[in-house]
Amino acid sequence: MKKISFLVVLSIILTSCGNYVRIGDLTGISNRNLDDSEKYVLLKRDVEAIAKSKNDDALEQAVDNLTKEYEGEFLRNAKIYVKNNGAKVKVIGDVWGIQRTNVNVTTNANAKIELKIGDNVIFRRRGKLTDGKIVGLNATSVIVEYGRKKKKMELKYDEVTKSE
């Protein structure tokens, strides 16, 4: 009898503490008003915040913590978890906001590069840049000779960069 009562008490303790309970998924959640004229962008994906409160505002605090930390405005794809009857809340979601960088970068690369036998090229081998010389060409790849021992390697065209 003592063993059974001990197991019952132990199972109640283990099930009542520790784990968060998922209470829902929200498409969007925010504590601020959104401006329809702004263009919002994804700032950070799958971030998490935990908040505790005795004043029943743990969810609000968790959302504020995430948006403040990543300088965002709202969350999308939010998952809400609670623990201890709502006194502790965990929120996981994607933070969206206004892009704050002043950098305006545009790139355009339209160079006509022709590779031929004898051209010097650079390619990545074992994580390091390696110099070589083209010794053969075919429709989809080049044969590059490199190193002191004149080793040969077949590489795709987009794996080599022509050098002078």
Phi, psi and omega in degrees: 000320180295323180295318181294314180294324177296316179296322178295314180296317179297318180293325177294318179296315183292326181278339184270344183233156170102304191268146173277150177247127180284123182253350177166167175241137180237139177294319179209147177211138181205152173253007181236162173279138181262144180261116182295340181278347180276152174257111181268142180232158177289123180262320182205135183258143174050059176256162187226143174221145177236137179222143176245147178200146174260352185258019178061027177237030182295322179296316178299317179295319180296317178295316178298320179299316180292313182293325179289316183298321183256013178053046181252181182247326183203171178246145171238157179054047184276139173245131185247129177234145176233157179213151178056051177057036176091357180286341179228129183232140175240132179237131175236131180186184179261128180270129178242147179191195181267134178295122186262359183283146178264007182273129177241098186249128171232142180234150177208118180236104178234069181255138175265111183247125178248127178257140177218165180300133181100348179290142174278137180224162174238139179214165182264126179226120181056038177083356181243151176283135183231138176272145177204180180227136180288126177242354179198151180226146167218189188295328186241351184208173178236152173257124184244135176257133184213164175077171181292330181271007177056048177289154181241146181215140176265127182230151174287158183301321183281002176263357180240150176235128180291137179230166181256000000 
